[in-house]
Amino acid sequence: MHFIKSVTGPKAWLAGTAMALAMALAAPATAQQGLGTAEEPVKLRFLANESFAATWQKTVVEEFNKIYPNIHVEIDGVPYPEHLAKLMLDATSTSPDYDLLLVDDPWAPQMATVGALMDLKGPEITAMTSAEYDWDDFHPAPLAAGQWDGKQYAVPVRANMLLMLFNKSLYESAGVPLPTPELTWDQFFEQAPKLVQDTDGDGKIDAWAVHTFFTRDQLTPTIWQTIFNSNGGKLLDADGNPAFNNEVGMAALDTQRRLLDYAPPGALGHGFSESLQTFRQGAAANMFMWGSVYKTTAGGSDATTLGAAFALCAVSTAAMAADFKMKFATSHQSQPNQ
């Protein structure tokens, strides 16, 4: 996910100033233009994913205003499936409504190509940026995701990864051992029927083994690709040609299909919001989800039964490849924020 600033429309200059400031919250910018005054504050509108908008409005904007009290930021949220269309519609408008845009990594080149974005390392923005702002503070990989055609159009908000999160209480009530990074898909599906359970004794199932993306949207293929990667698959061969139409690719798709057998009713039409809500309500023992939701899902050690989170889901017994032995740190300090 990246912040991107729009270059079109009458607010473009102010947006550029605010972007430079927003990227250096810890140090006031040397340029005073565009900071506003108590009598004439600057107003900026920011389009973001609805999963973050309300939280950022209450927390991030509050911290920002401690340094820049005369810049009023209004964050609007939009559902992820509608996000790109809304961004493109606004960014290409002759009178855009938004000054700042939150954009998923794959969308940056598309938006840059239509001329909707400003080069954040260009002379205009550089002249507005604090001398203390250090581009080396960013990890090179996520920073590169905001580059296109030799220009820097975005800065990273976060680096994300797909995790397997589990509910300790549901595992314990089912009498199933807590998962570890060594869990295999064979073991997972052996345990899954036990994790579909009636937790309150009323004779009705009220907790399921797993929830994740199943509906037809942009995020659902990431589950398949994660399973595919964990089994040693590669999307492209050395020549850049598709390399997933094979037994490994089909097996990964079948694994994702089998997850649906142990998910809540109606899960075939569920995506990000539904799976996250189900897990937060304690109705799913496992959730394959982006790590950015970890802290807002856990809520602290006293308010949750959330277990550890492991990177890239569980692995197959047939694919314990060396490059897959990556584990996600389980301390709260190591978890990414939403």
C-alpha positions, -999 to +999 in steps of 0.1 A: +000+000+000+013+034-008+004+071-004+003+087-038-004+124-045-025+137-073-010+163-096-042+173-114-066+200-103-063+233-084-052+217-051-022+200-066+004+224-052-010+222-017-012+184-019+025+183-029+033+203+002+012+182+025+027+150+011+062+162+019+050+170+054+031+138+059+063+119+050+083+137+077+059+139+106+088+138+132+104+170+118+087+202+108+093+211+072+116+241+064+092+254+037+063+273+052+043+277+021+011+257+021+010+251+059-019+274+064-027+297+093-053+296+121-073+322+101-069+304+068-062+267+074-054+243+045-079+215+039-067+183+023-089+153+013-075+118+013-090+088-004-081+055+014-093+019+019-123+018+042-104-006+064-080+021+075-099+054+070-117+057+103-087+045+124-063+069+106-087+098+110-087+093+147-051+084+153-027+094+125-044+128+118-044+137+154-007+131+156-001+150+124-020+180+137+002+182+167+029+194+143+007+209+116-024+223+134-034+244+104-037+216+079-071+199+082-071+164+068-103+146+059-100+108+051-127+091+031-129+053+029-140+031+000-143-007-001-113-024-016-131-039-047-142-004-056-110+014-047-091+014-080-121+025-100-127+054-076-090+064-077-089+064-115-121+083-118-110+110-094-074+112-105-083+117-142-111+142-135-106+178-145-117+187-110-105+160-087-119+159-051-089+143-035-053+156-028-038+124-014-045+089-025-038+055-009-029+031-037-022-006-037+013-015-051+001-029-085-019+002-093+010+027-092+022+022-128-013+025-142-020+057-124+014+072-132+009+063-169-023+084-172-004+114-158-023+116-126+007+116-102+036+138-093+072+128-090+080+131-053+117+135-060+111+161-086+123+197-081+089+211-071+084+186-042+121+185-033+120+223-027+092+218-002+106+189+017+123+191+050+161+189+049+159+162+076+138+139+054+158+108+046+147+085+017+171+059+031+147+054+060+126+033+037+134-003+029+144-004-008+119-031-019+086-014-009+100+020-019+107+006-054+071-004-057+062+033-059+086+039-088+078+040-124+098+050-155+126+063-133+104+085-111+092+082-075+055+085-075+047+070-040+061+063-006+053+031+013+027+031+040+036-004+050+050-036+037+025-065+039+026-102+039+000-130+040-003-147+074-021-176+090-037-163+122-053-187+147-077-186+177-062-204+206-095-209+224-111-226+195-081-249+191-081-258+228-119-264+229-116-288+199-087-306+216-064-299+186-027-290+191-019-253+185-003-249+150+033-242+145+053-230+115+060-267+107+023-274+102+017-291+068-014-290+046-020-327+052-020-321+090-042-290+086-069-309+067-067-338+091-075-314+120-100-292+102-132-314+109-125-312+146-123-274+144-158-271+130-177-271+163-206-262+185-190-240+212-221-231+232-237-265+233-270-255+217-267-282+190-258-258+162-224-253+146-211-218+155-174-220+148-155-231+117-120-242+109-110-214+085-120-183+067-103-163+040-109-149+005-132-170-016-153-145-036-143-134-071-122-103-065-085-091-068-074-106-035-087-142-038-059-153-062-033-144-036-045-173-015-040-197-044-006-181-052+006-185-016-003-222-016+012-225-051+045-209-040+047-230-008+045-261-029+075-250-050+056-235-079+066-204-099+042-182-118+067-175-147+096-195-161+130-181-169+118-167-202+088-149-185+062-173-198+033-186-176+044-216-157+014-224-134-007-245-157+006-278-143+001-303-116+014-280-089-009-252-100-039-275-101-031-290-067-029-255-052-063-246-066-077-278-052-063-270-018-079-236-018-112-253-028-109-277+001-107-248+025-142-239+016-154-273+030-145-261+065-155-224+062-188-208+073-220-211+052-220-186+023-182-183+024-180-186-014-192-150-016-170-138+012-138-117+009-117-094+031-144-078+053-165-110+059-136-132+067-120-106+090-154-100+108-159-137+113-125-142+128-127-112+151-161-125+164-144-158+173-162-179+148-132-191+128-102-210+142-079-198+114-078-170+090-054-165+061-052-127+059-028-098+054-005-090+084-017-054+086-048-065+104-029-083+132-028-056+159-064-044+154-075-080+154-056-090+185-063-059+206-037-067+232-028-098+252-056-092+277-084-088+251-078-117+228-072-154+224-054-148+192-024-171+187+008-166+169+009-156+132+030-175+107+041-162+073+028-176+041+003-200+056+010-237+062+033-257+040+028-290+022+046-321+032+059-324-003+073-289-005+095-282+025+118-261+003+146-243+019+135-209+007+102-214+024+115-217+059+105-182+067+088-176+100+069-145+112+080-131+145+052-135+171+059-107+194+035-078+194+064-054+188+071-072+155+036-071+141+027-046+114+001-020+122-031-015+104 
